């Protein structure tokens, strides 16, 4: 399902895992949290897997909670499940680590190229404004707009956050191309809403949806440049 239709006015991006090194940063934060435990036999990947489960559950519950509250509760529930002692300072380690997570090596130069090609750039992310600010500061000043779950009062894969973003940008789904690394959040929304999407498959454990094929798949963000330059817009 190759890219077609009108040239998008905006390129929207998932942040963590697409632009920012989420998996690497999360693993480092969890290792720091586990160092404080008396039981050092817990595998960090196990804690992350259970944390992810609770985080996604809490994000879809009502009423809407800020991401820091969701992350804190999910971390607490995961640590309790594993028999670990949770402290309030643990969530501060996690959220402060998120803000400091760096971009992938090719990201800043790619964003600069996309800006030079005439696209406006927006991030749509499942986070709070104060958390993502530290990440955006590392993106070379190329991002025109940030839409957070805090602003939209909704988390992906809910279409509410994307509809909010499109309304704020003053566009329809046909005016946008979404670029993401998360199949079970962003691509679920693309399937439901019908907006065009490029999946950045960075070789993680995340698997594509069985009932949806993105318009394009690339291994790294810079490969998006070739895809866009090969279209006769």
TARA-V495981 format. One record per helix or strand of 3 or more residues. SS is the DSSP state (A for helix, B for strand). FROM is the first residue (numbers start at 1). TO is the last residue. If there is no record, write none. Layout:
BEGIN
ss=SS from=FROM to=TO
ss=SS from=FROM to=TO
END
This chain:
BEGIN
ss=B from=10 to=13
ss=A from=22 to=35
ss=A from=44 to=59
ss=A from=67 to=81
ss=A from=88 to=100
ss=A from=107 to=116
ss=B from=120 to=125
ss=A from=129 to=136
ss=B from=145 to=148
ss=A from=149 to=152
ss=A from=159 to=169
ss=A from=173 to=175
ss=B from=176 to=180
ss=A from=183 to=193
ss=B from=196 to=200
ss=B from=216 to=218
ss=A from=223 to=229
END
